[in-house]
């Protein structure tokens, strides 16, 4: 299931649209609307699988999502990402609390901070993917002809 989701979520349209709609997470809290919660929940559930796999895997967002998939299976690829993700969660919690209490400043700053930190996460995930590809290429190039690399 995870492979299926990441094979589609790594499409740049899926990744970037999910990132760009992060502020929607606050709508159900601010409005206290069950309908808004259902709509936002549906969007965030469907977004990762709404696109086909990407035509190529060179885009930054694609490499970031594929690197995140690698990291989820092996945290030793970047041990510090756990702390970065915890900080991102704290920023989103600040935004959520701001929305619930209808305080625009913490809602906006928490959301903006989380979105900025997500870009940092993506850069680290893309680096994981780039290192893995380089290692795969080196292994393939170094393998004697007729053997698996």
N, C-alpha and C positions, 0 to 999 in steps of 0.2 A: 504494500500500500504506500509506504513512504517513497519508494522509487517512482511509483506512478505519479504521485503528487509533485515531487521535485522535478520529474521529467517535463512537466507542464509549467510549474511555477517558475522555472528558470527562464521561461520566455520573457524577454524584457518588458513586454506589455503587461504581463501579470505582475512581475516584481515591482515595476515603477508605479503601476496604478494602485497596488496595495499600499505602497509607501505613501503616495500622494493623498490617499484617503484616510490616513491615520486619524486626522481630526474627527472623522465620523464616529469614532469610538466614544466621543464625549456626548454626542447628540442624545442618546437615550438617558444618560445621567442628568443632563441639563434640563431636558424636557420632561423627564420622568414618564416617558411614553413607552408602553409595551410594543406598540406598532413600530416605533423607531428602533427598539431593541431587536425585533424580528427582522426588520429590513437590514440593519447593520450586520446582524449575525449571519443572515443569508449571504450578503455581499462578501463578508470575510470567509465564509465557508466555501463559496463558489469560486472566488477569485483565483485560488491556487490551481484550479483545474479547468478554468474556462478557456484556456488557450491551448493550441497544439504544442508539441515540443518545438523549440526554436529551430530555424533553418540551419544555423551554425552556432557554435558555442564560444565565440570570441567576445561578445558584448560584456561589458563590465558587470551588468546586473546578472547575466547568465553565469559568469564565473563566480560571482558572489553567492548565488543560490546553490550552485554545485559545491562550492567550498563549505557552505553551511551544512549541506548534507553530509559531506565528509566529516566535518567537525562533530556533528551529532553522533556519529558512530565511533569517533575516536577523539576524545577531548584532549589527549596529549598532543595533538597537532597544533594547538594554541591554548595552553593551560590558563592563560589570563582572560580568555573570553568569558569564562564563568562570571568573573567580577564585572566585566563590562556589561554583560547581560543583566546582572543584578542592578547595576546603576541605571540601566535603561528601564528596568521594571519600576524602580523607585521614581523615575521621572514620569512614567505613565501613571503611577499611583497618585503622584502629586497633581497631575492633570485631571485625573478622575475625581479626586477630592475637590479640586477647584470647580469642576463642572457640577458636582453634586450640591456644593454649597453656593453655586452660582457666583463664583469669584473669578472674574475674567483673567486677572493677572496670573494666578497660579495655573489656571487652565491653559492659557496661551503659552506661558513660559515652559511648563511641563511638557506640553505637546511639541513645541519647537525644539526643546532640548532633546527629547526622545527621538525626534526625526533626524536631528543632527548627529546624535550618537549612533543611530542606525546606519548612517552613511559611513561612520568610522568602522562599525561592525562589518559592513559590506566590504570595506577595503581590506580588512583582515581576513575575511572569508575568501575574497578573491585571491589574496596572497597564498592562502592554503591551497586553493585549486591550482594556481600557477606553479607552486612548488611541486605538487603532485604530478602535473603534466610534464614539468621539466625532468623529474625523476623517471617518469615513464619513458620519455623520449631518450634519456641517457641510457636507460636499461635496454631499450629496443636497439639503439645505435651500437651499444657495446656488445650485444649478443652475437655470437658467431652465426653465420648464415645457416638457415635451416633449423634454428632452435628458437624456443619461445623467449621473448624479451621481457 
